[in-house]
């Protein structure tokens, strides 16, 4: 069994980039109170709601879909409430 390398179409070795992305996702997960990064379905559900009749009475709302990250950035007191995983 051989060693695999991830190559870009121009032949550039992408191993370092892939490693960087995995490390970035891991660091993002620890920065969120939920302890993970969001999934595309979680964002799309909010988009579908906003595009539906169910949101017809909403105007000018800001809806963060960030796993609580905004709370930890805006309020240092709140950020201490969530244990790091």
HELIX and SHEET records of a PDB file:
HELIX    1   1 UNK A   15  UNK A   31  1                                  17    
HELIX    2   2 UNK A   40  UNK A   51  1                                  12    
HELIX    3   3 UNK A   53  UNK A   55  5                                   3    
HELIX    4   4 UNK A   69  UNK A   74  1                                   6    
HELIX    5   5 UNK A   76  UNK A   79  1                                   4    
END                                                                             
